[in-house]
Amino acid sequence: GTVGPTTGMAKCVPCQGGYADEEGMSVCKECPENSEIRAGSNSLAASDCSCLPGSYLPTPRPSNTSSSDQSVASGSNVQSNVSSALAGWAPTCRRCAAGANCAGGDSPPYPKFGHWGEVECLQYGGSVDCPEWDTFIQCSPLAACTGGPDFACGVGRSGRMCMSIAEDYFNVGAMFFFKCNGSAGGGGTPFL
């Protein structure tokens, strides 16, 4: 979107950090809290706003297509450029919870090192309806859960809270995990 911040301007200027969803605007509208205009966006609607790093979108965007992708070259009516699925929609970005990493954009949160989350939740493409899908629990010991976008467990671990012994591993005295072929699994992970 563009605005004419000064009366009598020959040409409008692009919005910087906001969007213009109506013709004749002199000031750009701000994105909702914890969001900003996405890089490369035409800044035509609130739906062009995206979550900042450190925040996430708790409900999915109505369409994978942004309003910028739907814009028409004529630019005769800014509102007609916004796809019907995104019309009036704006992101409601939440701050990242304790124990989570949030890349921003449309990416869901994922667990930090030492934290566990349920990767089987619908929000991550799984089959389980999880009301608290964006909650991450501290593991004990911390090394049991390596976290990351793949929700990984430590060497030799698997399952809920990474408390099960992974296939082809065994543990000794509940202290160290070893691969069944005899090689140590990452030096061992002590239980505290």
Disulfide bonds with the S-S distance in Angstrom:
Cys15-Cys28 2.12
Cys31-Cys49 2.07
Cys51-Cys93 2.11
Cys96-Cys102 2.06
Cys121-Cys130 2.15
Cys139-Cys145 1.87
Cys153-Cys162 2.08
